[in-house]
């Protein structure tokens, strides 16, 4: 009789018991402050949270360590718990320690071609190799970081070349890997880094740098010689500074190129081969880079997919920019109702509709399961595999919100070439939790106070405190605040490669 009374008895009593249980759990979480998850204790599926409504989604599977960490009620305690466990970088015998007169406002470039450019406020600008050796030092009067395109964050070595605007600010200087001058090009107002052995320089044609009169957009090789002359067209200087911040990379043997058509932001895009031949003529308003044999293209506000020969294999019928095709052979598209779904390379829908989901990355996607209640507290963000099975529960404090104006612009091997993480964030965090994004085949979570957190393929945090994602196996570390202590570069093992420290005197 007692069991029957408890199962079908007084609803009010059940509610009181539920509230007491919730209060107890909340108090326990606050006291522990993440100790349970930080100790590595695994939570069984029987502890998996459930929603209060019948027939609603009840996630099953193990929780990631991120789940418990984001449930710590006090934000500062959460940040402290994450940093104490996942942002402890180690010095090794191979760590290069570099002392500087100040650690504020350092600009840490990314490593490319075994080199990174670092600009300091008081000690000038350095070029380091991956072992921490100084390959080149410029004095503080010459900050080469700031003489690139406006939209370009860091000058970099690429194709064993470094190109930047010299002291005269109207001369492009091309260095080889030993910092020998390869060539100087005069009357230049903007340059791009090298990409696949090709760079762009914009010359003034005798006009004032502040004017919007026509200038010339030229492609140059690693020796500074003009190439692809049939693709060099007059461009507007203002427009150049705003939209020509990079040269598009070669993907599947083709690279996107732009032909200005006159007027502000008026241009058409096509695809060229490595020799500059226009394989697919400039005819599209927008294009993505090729990925797994297909590229999304847009004309008249509609997106479709072409193959490397220019054949339209999936008709232009999508009003919202789709994702690229991932290694699972699927792309994410959005319908007029804002519902997300995946298509295969024939354009057929191969999944159900989702309210909030990301593209797949190495066979994983992040998805928020909507319980159908008015309260979003009943929703859970989970990690899915390529068969749409739940791998782990990520959080109930954070929900996926893909950008419906650009369904997918994630940065990495198949990106549009822009060196800008902000552009690639497609997930916004709730309650100040941060942003989730993909870079080079990995998920990252950005949390204010914790920096960039690298996630595993089960949704666990494996490293925190990064100032940016890993590139070529090395990531920047830069503490926020006026007096940073952890500044430098770390490898994927969490070991300091280069650590900058404040000089004693």
N, C-alpha and C positions, 0 to 999 in steps of 0.2 A: 504493500500500500504506500509506503514511503517513497519508493522509487516512482510509482505512478504519479504521486502528488508533485514530485519535483519536475517531472517531465511535462506535465500538462497543467500544472497549477498556476498559482497567482502570477500574472505577467508583471505586476508591479514589483513583487519580491524578486523576480528574476532580474528586473532592471536594476534594483538596488545592489544585488549581488554582482551584477556586471560592472556597475560603477565602482564598487569597492575593489573588485579585481583589477580594474583599469588603474585606479589610484595607486594600488600596491605595486603594480608593474612599473608605473611611471616613477614612483619613489625609488624603486630598485635600480632603474636605469640611471637616475640622477646620481645615486650614490656610487654606482660602479664606474660611471663616466667612461664607459668603453673598455673597462678592464677585461670583460669576458671575451670580447672579440680580439683585443690586442694580445691576449694570451694564446690565440690561435685555436680556441675551443670551437669545435664544429657543432652547429645546431641541427638537430634532427628534423625530419620533415613533419613530425608530429607537432612541433612548435610553430609550424608555418601559420601566419596570421590568416584569418578568414574574415569575410565581410558579414555584416549583420543580416543581409537580406537573402531569402531563399532563391536559389537559382543564379545568384550572382557569382562572378568569378572568384574562385578561391585558389590562389597560387600555391603550388606544391613544388617542393624541391628545396635545396639548401639555400640559405641566405649568404650573400657575399658579405665580406667584412665591412663594405661600404654601407650596408643596410643598418647595422647596429651603430656605426659611427654617426650617421646622419640623424639618428634618433636621440642622441644626447641633447637634452633640452637646452642647456646653456651653450650658446654658440662659441664662446671663448674656450669652454672646456672641450668642445668638439675639435676646434682648431688645434688646441694643445695636444689632444689625444692623437690626432693624425700626424702632426709634426714629430711628436716624441717617438713614434714607431717607424714612420716611413720617410723621414727627412734627416736621418742621421748618416751623413756622408762620411766616408772613412779616408784618412790619409794612408798612403802606402809608400813604399820605398821609391816607387816610380812617380809619385806626385811632385809636380814642380810648384814650389811656393814663390810667388812674385810679390815683393813689397812695393807699395805705392804711397804717395803722399796724401792720397784721399781715395775713398771708395764710393763717393757720391757721384751719381750721374754717369757711371760707366756705360758705354755702349758695347755690348758683347755681340760681335758678329757670329754667324754660324760657320761651322767647319765645312769647307768644300775644298776638294783637291788637297787635303791634308793641311789646310791653312785657314786661319780665322783672323779677322781684323778686330782689334779692340781699341776703342777711343777712350781716353781718360781725360779728366778735367784739368789735371795739373802736370801730368807726365807725358803728354803727347799721345800719339797713336802707334800701336804696335801691330805687327803681324807675327802670330805664333804658329808653330806646327803642333801636331797632336801630342808631341812629347813635352811641350811647354817651352821649347827653345825659341828665342827671339830671332826671327828671320829678317825683320826690318823695323826700324824705329823712325818715325817722323816727329819733329818737335811739335809743341802745342799750338804753333801758329798755323799748322796745316792739318785740318780735320777732314780727311778724305771721305769720312762717313756722310757728310752733308752735301756732297757735290754730285749726287746722282739725281735720278728722277724724283719728283716730289713724293710719289707714292711708294718709293722704294726705300725699305728700312735700312738695309745693310749692304755695303759694297762687298763683293766676294770674289774669290778666285774661282774660275771655271774654265774648262778647256785649257788649263795651265796658263791662263792669262788673267791679268787684272787691268781693268780699264776704268778711268775716272777723270774728272775735270781737274786740271792742274791749277796752280796758284793764280794764273791769269783769269781763271774762270771762263775762258772761251777757247780752251785748248784741251782736247782729249789726249790723254797719255796712255799708251798701251805698254804694260810691263810683261815680261815673261816670268817664269817661276823663280828665277834668280834675281828678279828686280832690275834686269837690264831693260833699257827703253827699246821697245820694238819699233814704235812709230809715234809721232805726234801729229794730230790733225787739228788744224786751226779753224776758227770761226764756228765752233761747236757750242750749242746751248744745252744739249741733253745727250745722255748716253744710257744704254742699257748694259747689264752684265752680259757676258757671253753665255750662250745656250747652244750646246751641240756645235761649238766652233764658230758660231755666228753672233754678232752683236749689232745693235742699231745706234747710229749717231745722227743727230739732227743738226744741220748747219744753217747759218743765218741767211745765206744768199745776199749778204750785204745789207740786210735790214737791221733795224734796231732790235736789241734783245727784248725790249719791253713792248714792242709793237706786235700786232696780230697779223702782220703781213705774211705771205707764204714763205715757208722755209722748206728745206729738203730733208726727207727721211731716207737715209742710206743704210744698206746692209754692208758690213765689213767682215772680212775673215780674220783669222788670228794674226795675220801680218799687217792688218790695217788697210788692206786693199778693198776697194769697192767691188761688191759682187751683187748678184741678183738685180741687175740694173733695171730689168723690166718690172720689178716689184717696187722700185723706188719712186715715190710719188710726192708732189708738193703736199705739205701738211700745215695746218694752222698751229702756231707756236703755243697758244693757250691750250688748244685742244691736245697738243702733244704732251704738255706737262700733266694734263689731267688723265689721259687715257692710254698713253703709250709708255706706261711705266715698266713694261717688260716685253721680252720677246718670247713668243710661244714655243714650247718644247716639241721635239719630235716624239710622236706617239704612233705606234704601228707603222712607222716609216713615213709619216706625214706630219707637217706642222701647219698650224693655222696662220694665215697672213691676212692683212687688212689693206683695202684700197679705199682711201678717202674719196668721197664723192662730192665734196664741197659743202659748206655750211657746217654749223656747230654740231658735233656728234653725228654727222652723217657719214656712213661708211658701209662697205660690204666686205664680207669675209669669205675666204676660200681656203684651200689647202695646197701646200707645195711639197715637193720632195727635198732631199738633202742638197740637191744641186740647184735649187731655186726654180725648178720647173713647176708651173701651176698645173697640178694634176687635176684638181677640182677648182674650176673658175670661181672667182669672187662673185657670189650671188645671194649670200645669206646675210640677214640682219645681225644675227648672233650665231656663234658656234661654240660647242664644247670641244675639248681635245678628244682624239680617238681613244677608245678603251675597249679592249677585247674585240677589236674588229669593227666597232660601230661608233658613230659620233652623233650626238644630238645637234640638230640645226633648226634655226627659226627664221621664218619669213611671215610677214603679215600677222605677227602675234601668235603663230601656231608652231609647235615643236613636233619634230619627227626625227627619224634616225636614218643615216646614210651609211653605206659601206665604204671601203677604201677606194672604190672605183667611182663613187659618187651616185650610186644607185639608191633611190629612196626605198629602203626595205621595210620601214614602218611609217605609214602615212603621217603627215603633219596634222595632228588632230588634238594635241594637248595644249591647253591654254596656259598651263603652269609648267615651267621648266622641269623636265624629268631628271632623275639621277642618271649617271653613267651605268653601263652594264658591269656588274661586279663579276668576281671569279665564279660565283654560283650561277651565272647566266641570267640574272634577273636585274631589272631596273625598277625604280620606284616612281610611280606616277600619281597624279591627283585629279579627281573628278570635280565637277562643278560644285558639289556639295561639300568639298573639302575633305573627302574620304581618301585615304591612301591605300594603294594596292600595288602589287608587283606584276610585271609582265615579263614574258620570255622574249627571245630574239625574233620571234615571229609576230609579236605584238599581242599575243593571247594573255589574258589575265590568269595568273597561276596562284593567286592567294585570295583570302577573304579581304574585306574592307577593314581598315584600321583608322581609328581617330588620330593616333599619335604613334609614329614608328619612324625609325631611321633607316637609311640604306644599309645593306649588309657590308660588313668589313671582316675579311678573313672568316667568312661563314657565321658571323655573329651580327645581330641587330638589337637595338634597344627599343623596347615597346612599352607603352603604358596601357595596362588593361583597365578598361572602364567598367565599373560594376553596375552602371546604369542607375545609380542613385544620384540624388541632388547634391550630395556632399562629395567633393573630390577627395576627401580623406579616405574614402573606400577604395581608391585607385592604387594600383601597385605598378611600379616600373620594373620590368624584368628583362633579362637577356635571353634572346631566342637563338636557336641554331637554324641552319638552312632549311630544316624540315618544319620550322615554326614551332618547335618544342621548347618549353621553358628550360633554360640551363640553370639559371639562378635568379633569385629575387634581389633587385638592386636597392630599391628604396620605396617607401611610401611617403617620403617628404619631398620628392622630386619627380617631376613629370616631363615627358618629352613633348616639345613643341616645335616640330619642323617648320621652317620658314616657308609659308605658302606662296610667297612671291618667287622664291628660288628653291625648289624642292631639294636640290642637292648642289652644293658648291664646296664639297669637302676637299681639303688640301692634301696633296700627296703625290704619288706616282702618276696619277691620272688627273691631276688638277688643271686649272686654267693657267697656271704659271705664276699667279700672284703670291708674293711673299708676305702674306698678311693673315694671321690666324683669326682676327676678328671677323673677316669675311667668311670664314669657314665654319663658324659655330652655328649649328643648326638646332641646338637644344638649349633652351633657356631654363634656368633653375628657379625653383620656388623658394620663398622665404629666405632669399639671399644665399641659396645653396651654391650657385655658380652655374657654369656652362659645360656641356659635354660636346666633344667634337672628335673628328677622325683626322689622323695625320699619319701618312705612310703605313697604313694597315694596322693602326692601333687606336684604341679609344682613350681619350684623355678627359679628365674632369678638372675644371678650373674652379677653385674655391678661394675667395679672398682671404688672405692670411695663410693659406697653404700652397698657393701657387698652382702650377699644373701637376695633376696627379695622374700617373700612368696606371691604366687598368689592365688586368689580365683578361684572357678569353672566358673567364668565369665571373667577370665583373668585380674582382677583388682589386683594391688598391695595392700596388706593389712598390710604388715610389711616389713621394710627394716633395714639395718644396722646389720644384723646377720653375725656371723663369720662361721656359718654352719647351716645345716637344723635342724629342730626339731627332737629330739629323746625322746620318752617317755614324750612328752609335755614340754620339756625344750630345749632351744637353747643357744649356746655360743654367746657372744658379745665381739668383740675385735677390737677397732679402729685401722686402719692402720696408719703407721707413727712411728716416734721415740718417741713421747710423747703421748701415748694413754690416753684418759680420760674415755671413756666408755668401761669398762672391767668387765665381769662377766657372769651371766646367767639370762635369762628372760623366762617367761612362755608365753603361747599362747595368753594371754590378753595384752601382752606388758608390764608386770610388772616385776621389778627386783626381782629375787629370792635371788641371791647373787650378791653384787656389790663390786668390789675391788677398793679401793681408796688409793692414795699415803699418807703415814704417814706424819704428820706435821713436824716432826723433823728427 
